[in-house]
Amino acid sequence: MPKIFVLHENAEWMAPLRAALDTRKLAFEEWHLAEGAIDLSDAPPEGVFYNRMSASSHTRGHRFAPEFTGSVLAWLQAHGRRVVNGGRALELEVSKVKQYLALNAVGIPTPPTQAAVGADALRDAVRKAETPFILKPNRGGKGLGVQLFQTTGSALAEIDKGVFEDAPDGTMLVQRYIAPAEPVIIRNEFVGGEHVYSVRVDTSGGFLLCPADVCNLPDSPQGFQVCPADGGAAGGADAGARPKFEILPGFTHPLHARMTRFLERNSIEVAGIEMIVDTAGKAWVYDINTNTNYNPDAEAAAGLTGTDRSGMGALAAFLGRELEQLHKLAAAD
């Protein structure tokens, strides 16, 4: 009988999804794709294949996991298997350039950005940029390599040190810094192409870089380090402080309709779409995460734990419905 297959490269991030699938007694199997082999003459098993490959895999020593996953997804899709977040989703996961172009195509604003390969090209881009600006890799991961610069000279000095020469795909971005009205970002979670909830993320606790990389900044000057997947990360540093991660009940935004259109057009069914609102009230989207994680403390505070309105609950329920549909088709045959 068909079952759910989860494609990933980080076992630690799988624990909440495993629990949600187990709770619903859904048959599933994990494919860890940090390395491996496929025989293109073989047919894949029947099932629902959910791609959770992350752009930050290289930070865990899995440099070529996205490329291998791309091959696996092409194999699955060539055989007509049901794939959630297929090849196009992976393509956007590992390239902010492609994200921005796809977002702009449906009228979603993104920060003005230049892409450069090579130190000389990067210097030229920096000289053209309006200050302040951010330098960051096109293929991101945990905030590594992301820096905010107030002056052109300071950026050129860092480039001369060679600190931007190890971008995973060789491409660096020079991006206008969007000054937020408040030190927060809004992460909008979608499952099955539908908006589940939005999360307010407080970036005031030593957050000095681009909000797109708020999840994990182990090397930030003030030691700011939070990840939506970590229990306890939602708590404020001081007693009574507003939590770092806070679900916003009933939150809607004019861009949600365009986000839904973007997801549908690019065959993305599960994603976190992050935006920042500037001092003029304009919302800018700067990152799409198709390997989304959810904060358990924020969900507990909102009363969502263990329900189909939690992130992993909604995801498991969605995968379960897709699996049930395959079972019905198999029975009909």
Helices and strands as residue ranges (DSSP letters): E 3-8, G 11-14, H 15-23, E 28-32, E 47-51, G 57-60, H 65-78, E 82-84, H 87-93, H 96-105, E 113-117, H 119-128, E 133-137, E 147-149, H 152-160, E 171-176, E 184-191, E 194-202, G 211-213, E 245-247, H 256-265, E 270-277, E 283-289, H 296-301, H 311-332
